[in-house]
Amino acid sequence: MTEAVRPIAAILFPLPLPEAFDYVIPEGVELAPGDHVLAPLGKRSARGVVWAIKPGDPDRKKLKPVEAATGGPPLPEGTRRFVDWLARYLVQPPGIILRSVLRSNDALKPSPVETVYRIGTGAPDRMTEARQRVLDAVQALGEASAADIAREAGVTASVVKGLAKSGALTAITRDVDPPYDRPDPEMEGVELTAMQAEASGVLRRLVRAGGFQAALLDGVTGSGKTEVYFEAVAEVLRQDKDAQLLIMLPEIALTEAVLSRFKKRFGCEPALWHSAAGPKNRRRAWREVAEGRARIVVGARSALFLPFRSLRMIVVDEEHDPTYKQDEGLAYQARDLALVRAKLDGAVVVLASATPSLESLANAQAGRYVHVRLAARPGTAILPEIETIDLRENPAEAGHWMSPPLVRAVAETYARGEQSLLYLNRRGYAPLVLCRACGHRMVSPDTQSYLVEHKYTGRLVCHVTGFSMPKPKTCPACGAEDSLTSVGPGVERVAEEAKRRFPDARVEIYSSDSQRGAEIVAAMEKGEIDILVGTQIAAKGHNFPNLTLVGVIDADLGLAGGDPRAGERTYQTLVQVAGRAGRAERPGRALLQTHQPEHDAIQALVAGDRDAFLDMEFAAREMLGLPPFGRLAAIGLMSQDPANVEAAANAWAAAAPVTDGVEIWGPAEPPRAMVRGWHRRRLLVRADKTIDISAYLRSWASRVKTPSSVRVSIDVEPYSFI
C-alpha cells in the first residue's frame, strides 16, 4: 500500500532569508496559512509562520517535516499580505519584515496567571496589629498579590497567607494580561462647532461608505482636529462591533495627553504600543490585537506591524512629522505605509496635520484624498500674531541669545502672569566645545560628530551614537588647563540666561532628554511654569491655555544644509511652535529671531500665506523632479576599512542599470562620513514618478556582489541626508 502524499507548508522565518522554505506536513498535523510552527533550519529548530499550503509532491521526498505547531493566534491574511508588499517595495527579504511583526514569542502563549487576594467573609481567630495592617492594606488596594499587600502593610507574605487560610482574605486567580476594556462610542464628546461638525460629518460618511478611503484632515493649530477624528472613531465602533482602530502619534511624549482624552471620550484607555511600553505591556498588546480584543491601539510608527484581525481605521496624527520616517535598520516612512496597510485591509485612513506634507497635499489636490479643512480655532481663540526680529539689526548681547525685543516681550508676558515658551531645537548646553588655546574641537570617538555639552550633568554627549564622557579639565590635544569653552546655545544655556534675566520666574527645560516629561507638561498646563525652554518636542500637540508668547531663538536653524525638504520642514516646525500660543481666550504672539527674515518660509509664516509658500515649494520640486513629482532612493554602504567601502561604492555605481528617467548621483561621502568607526559612502537615485523605483533597485542589487566586509542598506524615499 502506497503512503499518502502529505501536503507541503511554505514557512517564512523572521530571519534575513530570501523566501519561505518548504516542509512536509506530518501525519496527524493540520496547518493553515498564518499558523505559528517550529521547523528545522540548518542544525537547529526555528520559529516561523506558515505562509502557504501547497499540494503534496511525490517527487520531493527529501523535504524535512514540520516539527510542531506552537499555537497562538494565527497571523491574519492582511498582515501577511502587508509583509509581502513591504518586502517588494523596500527591497528587503520578507523575513526581515516578518521580524518587525513577531515582536514577542511570549505573546503566542496564553496570559500568565497570578494569585491575588481580596477581603473575604471570615475572620481571623485572633486579631493582631500586623493582621489589621494587612486587612487595611487590602481595603485600600482592592485586589493585590501577597507580595504587594505585604509590602504595603510592612509584614511578611506569610501573614497574608495566614489570613487567607482563616477566610479573612479570599485568594483568586486572574490573568496577568487581562483583556482591554471595550470603548463606548455613545459616551458624550465635546460640543463641536459648526465647522468641526461639518468636517466630522465628511469623515463619518467615509466610514459608512466602507472599504478603503483616504482623507487629509487639514486644520490650523488648535482647530480641534482630535475631536473631529474622535467622532469618526466612534462611527467605526458603532458600525462594526469587532472593528479595530490604530491611532499613530509621532512622539511617545504625546501619548499621556491623548490617553486622557480617549478615556474621557470612550470611557477607557486604548492599548499602547511603543518602545518604552516595556516587555509585559507589549506582550499583552500584541496578543490582544492578534485575538481581536484590543479595539483601539495608540502607538508609534512600529504599531503598523501589529497583527490586526479586523483593522477598519488608521489615523496618522501630525502626519507631516519627520519622526514617522525610520532611518535606522529597516528604513520606512510610516505615513506612506499606513495608506498601504489601510488599502490591504479595506480600512479608512485619516491623515491629520496643521501643516500637511507636500506629498499629502499633492494627493489631496489630485483627488486621491478627500480634503477636509478646518480653517479657524473654535470659540474666541485666534491664531497668534507672528513677527520677526532681525538679528542683524537687533543682535543679542555678547554671550547671550535673547535679543532686546524678545527680552522685553518675555518681561511683559511674565508681568501679566502669562506663560512664555522659548524654542530652540538643540539639546544640551552647547552644540560645540573647543579649546581656546589650540582650536581642537571635541568629537565623538570613531564618529565625525561634535560632542554636545550637557552642563547639568557635567558630561559631553554624542547625540548620534550615545557616547558620553565627563568634560575634561584639560584639552586632550594640547594639554592646556581650563581652555575648553562652549560655543553656541542649547536649551540648557538659554534656560540659564532666562533664569539670570528673570530670577523670580519658574523656568523649566523640556526636551527628549527630560526625565520628567509628563510632569513638566502637567505643570505647564496648570500654570506652574512661567518660562518653558523647549526643543521640538514642546511644539507637538500640547495645549497650554495660559501660554501667550512663543520666542524662537534661532528660526534659521533648519534652513542650512542640502536637505531638499529644509524649507518645508522649517515652515512646518515654526507653524507648529507658534501655534502653541493663544490657544484659549487670551491672544497669542510669536517672535522669530532670524538672520534671514526675507526667506520664503519665514515670509509666508509672517504673512499667514501658506498657499504662496506651497506654490513656490511645489514649483521648485517639480522643476528638479523631486517628491512629490519624482522618486528618490539611497544606497548606503559602510565598512570599517575605507578602501573596501570605496571599492564597493564604485562597483555599485558601475553596475547601475541605464534607464531613461533615472539619474544616479555619487558615490560620495555623506556629511557624517564615519559613524562608530564605520566609513560611509552613499549613492542617491532620482527617478521620474512613472518609474517603479523598487523594481529598479532590485535589478541593480542583483548585478552586484558586495563583499561581506561591507554593509549595504537601501532606503526608498530617504528623509535623512547626513
C-alpha positions, 0 to 999 in steps of 0.5 A, spaced: 500 500 500 502 506 497 503 512 503 499 518 502 502 524 499 502 529 505 501 536 503 507 541 503 507 548 508 511 554 505 514 557 512 517 564 512 522 565 518 523 572 521 530 571 519 534 575 513 532 569 508 530 570 501 523 566 501 519 561 505 522 554 505 518 548 504 516 542 509 512 536 509 506 536 513 506 530 518 501 525 519 496 527 524 498 535 523 493 540 520 496 547 518 493 553 515 496 559 512 498 564 518 499 558 523 505 559 528 510 552 527 517 550 529 521 547 523 528 545 522 533 550 519 540 548 518 542 544 525 537 547 529 529 548 530 526 555 528 520 559 529 516 561 523 509 562 520 506 558 515 505 562 509 502 557 504 499 550 503 501 547 497 499 540 494 503 534 496 509 532 491 511 525 490 517 527 487 520 531 493 521 526 498 527 529 501 523 535 504 524 535 512 517 535 516 514 540 520 516 539 527 510 542 531 505 547 531 506 552 537 499 555 537 497 562 538 493 566 534 494 565 527 497 571 523 491 574 519 491 574 511 492 582 511 498 582 515 501 577 511 499 580 505 502 587 508 509 583 509 509 581 502 508 588 499 513 591 504 518 586 502 517 588 494 517 595 495 523 596 500 527 591 497 528 587 503 527 579 504 520 578 507 523 575 513 526 581 515 519 584 515 516 578 518 521 580 524 518 587 525 511 583 526 513 577 531 515 582 536 514 577 542 514 569 542 511 570 549 505 573 546 503 566 542 502 563 549 496 564 553 496 570 559 500 568 565 496 567 571 497 570 578 494 569 585 491 575 588 487 576 594 481 580 596 477 581 603 473 575 604 467 573 609 471 570 615 475 572 620 481 571 623 481 567 630 485 572 633 486 579 631 493 582 631 496 589 629 500 586 623 493 582 621 489 589 621 495 592 617 494 587 612 486 587 612 487 595 611 492 594 606 487 590 602 481 595 603 485 600 600 488 596 594 482 592 592 485 586 589 493 585 590 498 579 590 501 577 597 507 580 595 504 587 594 499 587 600 505 585 604 509 590 602 504 595 603 502 593 610 510 592 612 509 584 614 511 578 611 507 574 605 506 569 610 501 573 614 497 574 608 497 567 607 495 566 614 489 570 613 487 567 607 487 560 610 482 563 616 477 566 610 479 573 612 482 574 605 479 570 599 485 568 594 483 568 586 486 567 580 486 572 574 490 573 568 496 577 568 494 580 561 487 581 562 483 583 556 482 591 554 476 594 556 471 595 550 470 603 548 463 606 548 462 610 542 455 613 545 459 616 551 458 624 550 464 628 546 465 635 546 460 640 543 463 641 536 462 647 532 459 648 526 465 647 522 468 641 526 461 638 525 461 639 518 468 636 517 466 630 522 460 629 518 465 628 511 469 623 515 463 619 518 460 618 511 467 615 509 466 610 514 459 608 512 461 608 505 466 602 507 472 599 504 478 603 503 478 611 503 483 616 504 482 623 507 487 629 509 484 632 515 487 639 514 486 644 520 490 650 523 493 649 530 488 648 535 482 647 530 480 641 534 482 636 529 482 630 535 475 631 536 473 631 529 477 624 528 474 622 535 467 622 532 469 618 526 472 613 531 466 612 534 462 611 527 467 605 526 465 602 533 458 603 532 458 600 525 462 594 526 462 591 533 469 587 532 472 593 528 479 595 530 482 602 530 490 604 530 491 611 532 499 613 530 502 619 534 509 621 532 512 622 539 511 617 545 511 624 549 504 625 546 501 619 548 499 621 556 495 627 553 491 623 548 490 617 553 486 622 557 482 624 552 480 617 549 478 615 556 474 621 557 471 620 550 470 612 550 470 611 557 477 607 557 484 607 555 486 604 548 492 599 548 499 602 547 504 600 543 511 603 543 518 602 545 518 604 552 511 600 553 516 595 556 516 587 555 509 585 559 505 591 556 507 589 549 506 582 550 499 583 552 498 588 546 500 584 541 496 578 543 490 582 544 490 585 537 492 578 534 485 575 538 481 581 536 480 584 543 484 590 543 479 595 539 483 601 539 491 601 539 495 608 540 502 607 538 508 609 534 510 608 527 512 600 529 504 599 531 503 598 523 506 591 524 501 589 529 497 583 527 490 586 526 484 581 525 479 586 523 483 593 522 477 598 519 481 605 521 488 608 521 489 615 523 496 618 522 496 624 527 501 630 525 502 626 519 507 631 516 512 629 522 519 627 520 519 622 526 514 617 522 520 616 517 525 610 520 532 611 518 535 606 522 535 598 520 529 597 516 528 604 513 520 606 512 516 612 512 510 610 516 505 615 513 506 612 506 505 605 509 499 606 513 495 608 506 498 601 504 496 597 510 489 601 510 488 599 502 490 591 504 485 591 509 479 595 506 480 600 512 479 608 512 485 612 513 485 619 516 491 623 515 491 629 520 496 635 520 496 643 521 501 643 516 500 637 511 506 634 507 507 636 500 506 629 498 499 629 502 497 635 499 499 633 492 494 627 493 489 631 496 489 636 490 489 630 485 483 627 488 486 621 491 484 624 498 478 627 500 480 634 503 477 636 509 479 643 512 478 646 518 480 653 517 479 657 524 480 655 532 473 654 535 470 659 540 474 666 541 481 663 540 485 666 534 491 664 531 497 668 534 500 674 531 507 672 528 513 677 527 520 677 526 526 680 529 532 681 525 538 679 528 542 683 524 539 689 526 537 687 533 543 682 535 543 679 542 548 681 547 555 678 547 554 671 550 547 671 550 541 669 545 535 673 547 535 679 543 532 686 546 525 685 543 524 678 545 527 680 552 522 685 553 516 681 550 518 675 555 518 681 561 511 683 559 508 676 558 511 674 565 508 681 568 501 679 566 502 672 569 502 669 562 506 663 560 512 664 555 515 658 551 522 659 548 524 654 542 530 652 540 531 645 537 538 643 540 539 639 546 544 640 551 548 646 553 552 647 547 552 644 540 560 645 540 566 645 545 573 647 543 579 649 546 581 656 546 588 655 546 589 650 540 582 650 536 581 642 537 574 641 537 571 635 541 568 629 537 565 623 538 570 617 538 570 613 531 564 618 529 565 625 525 560 628 530 561 634 535 560 632 542 554 636 545 555 639 552 550 637 557 552 642 563 547 639 568 550 633 568 557 635 567 558 630 561 559 631 553 554 627 549 554 624 542 547 625 540 548 620 534 551 614 537 550 615 545 557 616 547 558 620 553 564 622 557 565 627 563 568 634 560 575 634 561 579 639 565 584 639 560 584 639 552 586 632 550 590 635 544 594 640 547 594 639 554 592 646 556 588 647 563 581 650 563 581 652 555 575 648 553 569 653 552 562 652 549 560 655 543 553 656 541 546 655 545 542 649 547 536 649 551 540 648 557 544 655 556 538 659 554 534 656 560 540 659 564 540 666 561 532 666 562 533 664 569 539 670 570 534 675 566 528 673 570 530 670 577 523 670 580 520 666 574 519 658 574 523 656 568 523 649 566 527 645 560 523 640 556 526 636 551 527 628 549 532 628 554 527 630 560 526 625 565 520 628 567 516 629 561 509 628 563 510 632 569 513 638 566 507 638 561 502 637 567 505 643 570 505 647 564 498 646 563 496 648 570 500 654 570 506 652 574 511 654 569 512 661 567 518 660 562 518 653 558 525 652 554 523 647 549 526 643 543 521 640 538 518 636 542 514 642 546 511 644 539 507 637 538 500 637 540 500 640 547 495 645 549 497 650 554 491 655 555 495 660 559 501 660 554 501 667 550 508 668 547 512 663 543 520 666 542 524 662 537 531 663 538 534 661 532 528 660 526 534 659 521 536 653 524 533 648 519 534 652 513 542 650 512 544 644 509 542 640 502 536 637 505 531 638 499 525 638 504 529 644 509 524 649 507 518 645 508 520 642 514 522 649 517 515 652 515 512 646 518 516 646 525 515 654 526 507 653 524 507 648 529 511 652 535 507 658 534 501 655 534 502 653 541 500 660 543 493 663 544 490 657 544 484 659 549 481 666 550 487 670 551 491 672 544 497 669 542 504 672 539 510 669 536 517 672 535 522 669 530 529 671 531 532 670 524 538 672 520 534 671 514 527 674 515 526 675 507 526 667 506 520 664 503 518 660 509 519 665 514 515 670 509 509 666 508 509 664 516 509 672 517 504 673 512 499 667 514 500 665 506 501 658 506 498 657 499 504 662 496 509 658 500 506 651 497 506 654 490 513 656 490 515 649 494 511 645 489 514 649 483 521 648 485 520 640 486 517 639 480 522 643 476 528 638 479 523 632 479 523 631 486 517 628 491 512 629 490 513 629 482 519 624 482 522 618 486 528 618 490 532 612 493 539 611 497 544 606 497 548 606 503 554 602 504 559 602 510 565 598 512 570 599 517 576 599 512 575 605 507 578 602 501 573 596 501 567 601 502 570 605 496 571 599 492 564 597 493 561 604 492 564 604 485 562 597 483 555 599 485 555 605 481 558 601 475 553 596 475 547 601 475 542 599 470 541 605 464 534 607 464 531 613 461 528 617 467 533 615 472 539 619 474 544 616 479 548 621 483 555 619 487 558 615 490 560 620 495 561 621 502 555 623 506 556 629 511 557 624 517 562 620 513 564 615 519 559 613 524 562 608 530 568 607 526 564 605 520 566 609 513 560 611 509 559 612 502 552 613 499 549 613 492 542 617 491 537 615 485 532 620 482 527 617 478 521 620 474 514 618 478 512 613 472 518 609 474 517 603 479 523 605 483 523 598 487 523 594 481 529 598 479 533 597 485 532 590 485 535 589 478 541 593 480 542 589 487 542 583 483 548 585 478 552 586 484 556 582 489 558 586 495 563 583 499 561 581 506 566 586 509 561 591 507 554 593 509 549 595 504 542 598 506 537 601 501 532 606 503 526 608 498 524 615 499 530 617 504 528 623 509 535 623 512 541 626 508 547 626 513 
